[in-house]
Amino acid sequence: MIKKSFIGLVKPRLQYNLIPDQIRDLPVPSKVILLLKEPENGGRASALKVGDAVKTGQRLSAAPDSDEYVISSVTGTISAMAPHVGTLGQRYTAITIDAGSQDEWDDSFNKTPTLDTGLKFFEYAPGSPSFKAFADPENTLRTIVIAGMDQDLLLTANQCVVQNEAAGIKSGIDALKQMTGADRILIAVPENLVQQANTTGAEVKVVRATYPNSLPHMIMKDVIGRVVSAGDTVEDEGVFFINAEAVAALGTAFETGRLCVTKVVTVAGKDGSTTNVRARIGTPIKDVLQACNVSLNDRDRLILGGPMRGAATYSEDLGLEPDTDGIVVQDDADSAQTTDYPCINCGECIRICPVKIPVNMLVRFLEARLYEDAAAMYDLHCCIECGLCSYVCVSRIPIFQYIKLGKYELSLIETAEAANE
């Protein structure tokens, strides 16, 4: 239920979906498209070439010693390799694999739950958990929080996993303890999933079902009792966040000896109805939509993620990514259109902001590309990226997109400065 504000007197209240749909398993697609991040020093994936045969669960990288890799979700043959540019300019190699009729599993997966195994095989697992923070000697991570509630509206993929795969999460927690040495593991769930969460062996914490309470920074404040300082990450506070689906994937992999190559995703149609499906990572989005009887017309909006934090994409031919929890299709007539109309200083964005950022001033500096001033003067790094400011903006300014771009551009500036020191 969504309650809209009336002339700024009442804040909008957006509720998470709390009744997960049953999961439908989709058949193996005829092809998958995997996005391999290009090395920081540039260059293509020289260790791979068109015509190479690959196995399910095989680690594919640009070079034998490369930290960047993908995990093949099917057995087949590489049929194409092409450059791909991501939402904010990140460069990838799109690897297309034509799938065979049967899975032949690669046997190189190290079945011992160590940090090295996590780094080499699970960065491309469902949920894209990154264990690099544990390999950083400057970080001391003793607490792990398992996110059992999805971070955006409409989505219930992680709630589905908690509801149906609590045993897998329990096995994954045991593996996490051995891999990371963490001595406190919490699982944050809505109240209706407490019973299932109690069987995982983790310390159960209840998250209120009002958006954006499931975001890591909000859980840090409301559940753990710590406020993350501006410019810091949750890892800087000694806490590591991981999705419930990623933990279940860990447990399944170490129990069966096979990496998890599927992803649970919530598909939301134009009428707001939702369906949860499990598909191979890399499955073309159009195949997922077709299986859910969702059609796309000219000028419809296709969003990867949820309606508040997701990113619109230009093609349904892209493959399903391991960190994509949702696919939302909006009819052109129902899509909120952005404008270049100036801010009218109504104050709605400031009233709704969970961390009280002066958004009306921040967006002016971001529009002018004064990113360093935006960070220094108007708290850009305090933003938790909930998207509520864009939701209430009377002028329909794409504030959330400006913030994402500003943070990305600042990261490029900082990287360049560090390289020149």
LUMVEX-24765 format. One line per 3 residues: their letters; for each residue x, y, z of C-alpha. Coordinates in steps of 0.1 Angstrom, whole numbers, m for minus. Example, Ala and Ser with C-alpha at 12.3 -4.5 7.8 and 13.67 -1.06 7.14 Angstrom:
BEGIN
as = 123/m45/78  137/m11/71
END
This chain:
BEGIN
mik = 0/0/0  13/35/m9  1/66/9
ksf = 9/98/m10  16/131/7  m8/160/7
igl = 9/193/3  38/180/23  19/173/55
vkp = 23/135/55  53/116/43  46/89/17
rlq = 46/54/32  57/26/9  53/m10/21
ynl = 74/m39/10  57/m70/m5  56/m96/23
ipd = 39/m125/6  64/m141/m17  51/m158/m48
qir = 60/m195/m54  92/m200/m76  88/m213/m111
dlp = 118/m230/m126  125/m220/m162  140/m244/m187
vps = 176/m241/m198  178/m214/m225  192/m219/m260
kvi = 219/m194/m252  232/m173/m223  250/m139/m223
lll = 276/m133/m196  292/m100/m189  329/m103/m181
kep = 344/m71/m166  374/m59/m185  407/m56/m166
eng = 416/m22/m152  446/m20/m175  423/m26/m205
gra = 425/m53/m230  401/m81/m241  396/m116/m229
sal = 426/m131/m246  423/m164/m229  388/m170/m245
kvg = 379/m172/m281  349/m180/m302  345/m217/m307
dav = 358/m227/m273  338/m255/m256  328/m247/m220
ktg = 312/m267/m191  286/m258/m166  302/m242/m136
qrl = 335/m234/m154  354/m203/m144  360/m181/m175
saa = 385/m152/m172  403/m128/m195  437/m144/m185
pds = 447/m172/m162  458/m148/m134  429/m123/m138
dey = 408/m114/m108  378/m108/m130  358/m138/m141
vis = 323/m152/m149  310/m187/m142  294/m205/m172
svt = 258/m214/m164  255/m239/m193  275/m264/m212
gti = 280/m254/m248  302/m234/m271  312/m197/m271
sam = 295/m183/m302  303/m146/m299  324/m121/m279
aph = 316/m84/m282  324/m52/m262  296/m40/m239
vgt = 293/m6/m221  274/m6/m188  250/19/m173
lgq = 278/42/m160  304/35/m187  319/4/m172
ryt = 334/m18/m199  327/m55/m203  331/m83/m228
ait = 297/m99/m236  303/m136/m240  275/m155/m257
ida = 274/m193/m251  251/m215/m272  238/m241/m248
gsq = 239/m279/m254  212/m304/m245  228/m316/m213
dew = 249/m302/m185  285/m315/m182  298/m301/m149
dds = 333/m286/m145  353/m303/m117  377/m275/m109
fnk = 356/m261/m80  375/m263/m47  350/m278/m23
tpt = 369/m265/8  352/m234/23  381/m211/24
ldt = 384/m174/17  405/m182/m14  376/m204/m27
glk = 352/m176/m21  373/m151/m41  379/m176/m70
ffe = 344/m190/m74  317/m170/m57  321/m134/m69
yap = 298/m144/m98  273/m164/m76  237/m154/m72
gsp = 236/m121/m53  272/m113/m64  288/m115/m29
sfk = 322/m100/m29  347/m114/m4  374/m89/m13
afa = 366/m70/19  378/m99/40  411/m101/20
dpe = 418/m64/28  442/m63/58  428/m29/68
ntl = 393/m43/74  384/m62/105  350/m78/98
rti = 335/m97/127  298/m93/119  279/m106/89
via = 243/m95/82  222/m118/59  196/m97/41
gmd = 164/m118/42  143/m89/29  147/m75/m6
qdl = 160/m39/m9  134/m26/m33  96/m26/m36
llt = 77/m54/m53  107/m78/m51  105/m109/m30
anq = 134/m131/m43  153/m132/m11  122/m136/10
cvv = 114/m167/m12  148/m181/m4  143/m176/34
qne = 109/m192/32  119/m222/11  156/m228/16
aag = 163/m222/52  183/m255/54  206/m242/25
iks = 211/m209/44  220/m229/76  247/m248/56
gid = 259/m215/40  263/m199/74  285/m228/85
alk = 306/m222/54  307/m185/60  321/m190/94
qmt = 349/m211/81  357/m188/52  356/m155/71
gad = 362/m162/107  332/m139/116  320/m145/151
ril = 285/m129/148  260/m137/120  226/m120/119
iav = 197/m125/96  174/m96/90  139/m106/79
pen = 103/m93/80  82/m104/109  63/m131/89
lvq = 96/m150/82  109/m152/118  99/m188/122
qan = 119/m199/91  148/m177/100  151/m192/135
ttg = 160/m226/119  191/m212/102  212/m209/134
aev = 217/m171/128  207/m144/153  173/m132/140
kvv = 165/m95/137  132/m82/125  131/m54/99
rat = 100/m32/97  82/m36/64  83/1/55
ypn = 106/13/27  137/19/29  143/0/62
slp = 159/m30/44  188/m10/30  222/m17/47
hmi = 227/18/62  192/17/77  198/m18/92
mkd = 231/m5/106  212/23/124  180/6/134
vig = 192/m30/141  229/m28/149  228/6/165
rvv = 256/23/145  255/52/121  278/49/91
sag = 299/81/87  298/101/55  321/86/29
dtv = 325/53/49  311/20/40  294/m6/62
ede = 327/m26/59  345/3/75  322/m3/105
gvf = 333/m39/106  300/m53/91  296/m74/59
fin = 262/m76/42  252/m106/20  219/m116/4
aea = 201/m147/17  202/m162/m18  240/m159/m19
vaa = 243/m177/15  220/m205/3  241/m208/m29
lgt = 272/m212/m7  255/m239/13  243/m258/m18
afe = 276/m256/m35  297/m270/m7  271/m297/0
tgr = 267/m309/m36  302/m299/m50  285/m279/m78
lcv = 283/m241/m81  249/m225/m82  243/m212/m117
tkv = 207/m201/m113  191/m168/m101  158/m162/m85
vtv = 142/m130/m99  109/m113/m94  92/m102/m126
agk = 67/m74/m123  43/m68/m152  26/m37/m164
dgs = m4/m44/m141  17/m46/m110  14/m84/m107
ttn = 45/m103/m98  60/m137/m105  91/m153/m90
vra = 111/m174/m114  145/m193/m112  165/m190/m144
rig = 201/m197/m155  224/m167/m150  228/m151/m184
tpi = 193/m161/m197  182/m133/m221  157/m110/m204
kdv = 133/m115/m233  131/m152/m226  123/m145/m189
lqa = 95/m120/m199  81/m145/m225  79/m172/m199
cnv = 60/m148/m176  36/m137/m204  49/m101/m202
sln = 50/m82/m235  70/m51/m244  58/m24/m267
drd = 76/6/m282  85/32/m255  77/8/m226
rli = 102/10/m198  123/m20/m189  139/m18/m154
lgg = 165/m42/m140  160/m42/m102  130/m26/m85
pmr = 110/5/m92  128/27/m66  165/17/m71
gaa = 165/m1/m104  182/10/m137  163/13/m170
tys = 179/m7/m198  177/m3/m235  176/m40/m246
edl = 157/m71/m237  185/m91/m253  208/m86/m223
gle = 215/m115/m201  202/m120/m165  230/m108/m141
pdt = 237/m126/m108  229/m95/m88  196/m87/m106
dgi = 167/m95/m81  140/m80/m102  127/m71/m137
vvq = 100/m45/m139  81/m35/m170  62/m3/m170
dda = 37/8/m197  47/40/m215  15/57/m203
dsa = 22/48/m167  59/56/m166  70/86/m146
qtt = 86/109/m171  116/130/m161  120/166/m171
dyp = 146/194/m172  123/217/m153  142/235/m125
cin = 138/229/m88  110/249/m72  123/246/m37
cge = 91/229/m25  111/210/2  95/176/m4
cir = 129/159/m11  143/172/22  113/161/42
icp = 113/125/28  151/120/30  159/94/57
vki = 193/110/64  182/146/61  204/157/31
pvn = 197/192/17  187/175/m16  175/207/m32
mlv = 209/222/m30  228/190/m38  210/184/m71
rfl = 219/219/m83  256/211/m79  252/177/m95
ear = 234/192/m125  263/216/m129  288/186/m126
lye = 304/202/m95  308/167/m79  336/175/m55
daa = 317/206/m42  285/185/m39  303/160/m17
amy = 321/186/4  292/210/9  260/191/5
dlh = 266/156/18  267/136/m14  284/107/3
cci = 257/105/30  231/94/5  219/58/10
ecg = 205/57/m26  169/49/m17  154/70/m45
lcs = 127/86/m24  137/121/m34  130/113/m71
yvc = 97/97/m61  84/129/m45  100/155/m68
vsr = 74/178/m81  96/190/m110  103/153/m120
ipi = 141/159/m118  160/125/m120  177/132/m87
fqy = 186/95/m80  203/92/m114  223/125/m108
ikl = 234/111/m74  245/77/m88  264/95/m116
gky = 280/120/m92  293/92/m70  307/73/m100
els = 324/103/m114  340/111/m80  353/75/m78
lie = 370/80/m111  386/112/m99  398/96/m67
tae = 412/66/m86  430/89/m110  445/110/m82
aan = 456/78/m64  473/66/m95  492/98/m99
e = 506/100/m64
END
